[in-house]
Amino acid sequence: MSVNILFEQLRKPNAYPASSDFYYENYYCPRHRTILPLEFHQMDDLKIVSLDDLNDVDYFVYPIIVNEPYYVIRELLDLEHPYGLFHRIHPDVMHKINLGKGKIFVSLNAEPVNDDELTQLQQIKDSRIVYNIVTSKYFVEDHMTTFPGWMELTEFSRDIAYSRWNTLTFDDVRPAFVANEKRKFCLINGRWEKHAAAMIITHLLDKSDLLKYGFSFVDHKGATITKDYNDLKNQFSDTSKLKKFVMPSLKHQKDIEANPLIISQVMQNSFFNIAIEAYYVNYQIDYPYLTEKTWRNFKCRMPFVLIGQKHTLKQLHELGYKTFHPFIDESYDDRSDDYRVFEAFRQIAKLCAKSHEELADLVTELQPIFDHNFKNHQLRKNEFSKYVRSFKIR
């Protein structure tokens, strides 16, 4: 039996209009020829219906994409308010939903939502609406789910080589660096102003003269590292050792590529990735937020050492994915902010000490883990499909 997906206007998103130049590229579904949350793209048995069909369907799902939650979260926290979400929905649609003839599905995972707001959302249980979020920390059955979201689905499904994000700065006028040899690692660190640990790992690689073993891209070739680190030290608490750390200039800038890297090329020609996630300390969000910087390693079947928030690997494990312990000691994931980046570096140094042949053997040994992760991803997508089909009987 097909699942009715209702749009107030065909081929236009419900509730919130397209919010960026990339909106249609990200959410248009060729299979169903309409804008859809990515969660639904892989489902064959969807029937797209409109307001004109409202009285002809016995049950429907009303999908909403929240592409920029910062601007609309207040509407989700007060659904019935005159400026709340329910007042964005056509009265006839809302009437059917109130009668139990439909459910609102909100894809709330394209960008992070802060903890205070997720806590409030968690407490507002309403059988008419379900949110798909990015963290199991706020999971509530039939209310806040953690099925594959935009980042996970995008990176598993698309070929990085054909993505507009395949070069680090796709609007850069400089020609991209061409990777035509095999190196031990890649370090894609184009926006290190995001967090200070991205600078620390670059410093440690430089201090140990390991940059020469990888494809490394750092904005401005790391020339501004001392100033940039000083600008970001306030991310750390006053008692943090990292706040007191004095960042020296880089000694081996020659080993950093001057031109932007083509991500698919350098990953194909490296044995492992130093993955610099979007966040390191939990001063903005108090849960691990996974982005394309982690997910693309799964697509590329590539081992990685993660420079990110505490328990980011644990979050992956909770979603059913495997990482690389005991081949790589991943106990760094449990360490505090002051020590995690240094423990992760120790694993990077151990990997760099291996020959190309030894690293190739390691990647071969890890193939069952990659196979498992692809199967787990498909299982997670299948579970979502089953969940949506169960709405009518819940």
ABEGO torsion letter per residue (X at the ends): XBBBBBBABBGBBBGBBBABAAAAAAABBAAAGBBBBAAAAABAABBBBBAAAAAABABBBBBBBBABAAAAAAAAABAABAABAAAABBAAAAAAAAAGABBBBBBBAABBBBAAAAAAAAABBBAABBBBBABAAABBBGABBABBBAAAAAAAABBAAABAAABABAABABBBBBBABBBABBBBBABAAABAAAAAAAAAAAAAGAAAABBBBBBGGGAAAAAAAAAAAAABBAABAAAABBBBBBAAAAABBABBBBAAAAAAABABBBBBBABABAAABABBBBBAAAAAAAAAGBBBBBBBBBGAAAAAAAAGBBBAOAABBAAAAABBAAAAAAAAAAAAAAAAABBAAAAAAAAAAAAAAAAAAAAAAAAAAAAAAAAAAAAAAX
